[in-house]
Amino acid sequence: MNRLIQYEMVCVRKILFPESDYDGWRLNKRKPQVGDTGTLIDILEVTGSPPRYVVESSGKDGATIFISEFTAEEIEPIGNETH
């Protein structure tokens, strides 16, 4: 497992939960998909629970496509040769 670092670029490797679980802020223009890339903008840590990783994906025009929470196994840093 690679260590995920805030503000690095990541790639969505898998989607494990229903679509509604990825739109907690109700801002998404579309749901995240395997292969999407984005910036890891926050790491949410709660005692007794695994961390959740907040990723923002933007289009070429800079507009946000989605802001979603992921588990560590759903994303990986870009440049990792294992995806």
C-alpha positions in Angstrom: 0.0 0.0 0.0 1.4 3.4 -1.0 1.3 6.2 1.5 -1.2 8.9 0.3 -0.1 12.5 0.7 -2.3 15.6 0.8 -2.2 17.7 -2.4 -0.8 14.9 -4.6 -2.4 13.8 -7.8 -4.2 10.4 -7.5 -6.0 8.0 -9.8 -9.3 6.2 -9.0 -8.5 2.5 -9.1 -11.9 1.1 -8.1 -15.3 2.1 -6.9 -16.5 0.1 -3.9 -19.7 1.9 -2.8 -23.0 3.1 -4.3 -23.0 6.3 -6.3 -24.7 8.3 -3.6 -21.8 7.6 -1.2 -19.5 9.7 -3.4 -21.6 12.9 -3.4 -21.7 13.9 0.2 -21.4 17.6 -0.6 -24.1 17.4 -3.4 -21.7 19.2 -5.8 -20.8 16.5 -8.3 -21.5 17.1 -11.9 -21.0 13.3 -12.4 -20.0 10.3 -10.4 -16.3 9.3 -10.1 -15.2 6.6 -12.4 -12.3 4.2 -12.5 -9.4 6.0 -14.3 -10.4 9.5 -13.2 -7.6 11.6 -11.8 -7.7 14.4 -9.2 -6.0 16.1 -6.3 -6.1 14.6 -2.8 -7.3 17.8 -1.0 -7.9 16.4 2.5 -7.4 13.4 4.7 -10.2 12.7 7.2 -9.1 10.9 10.3 -11.5 9.7 13.0 -10.4 7.6 16.0 -11.4 4.0 15.5 -12.0 4.3 11.7 -9.8 4.1 8.7 -8.9 7.4 7.1 -11.0 8.7 4.2 -9.4 10.7 1.4 -11.2 13.7 -0.2 -10.4 14.0 -3.9 -11.3 16.8 -6.2 -11.4 16.3 -10.0 -11.5 19.2 -12.3 -12.1 19.6 -16.1 -9.7 21.3 -18.5 -11.6 24.5 -17.9 -10.8 24.3 -14.1 -14.5 23.6 -13.1 -15.0 21.0 -10.5 -16.3 17.7 -11.8 -16.5 16.0 -8.4 -15.4 16.2 -4.8 -15.7 12.7 -3.3 -14.4 10.7 -0.4 -12.5 7.4 -1.0 -10.9 4.7 1.0 -7.1 4.0 0.6 -7.8 1.0 -1.6 -9.8 2.9 -4.1 -7.1 5.4 -5.1 -3.4 5.5 -5.7 -0.8 8.1 -6.4 -0.3 8.9 -10.1 2.9 7.6 -11.4 2.6 4.3 -9.5 3.4 1.5 -11.9 0.8 -0.9 -10.4 -2.5 0.6 -11.7 
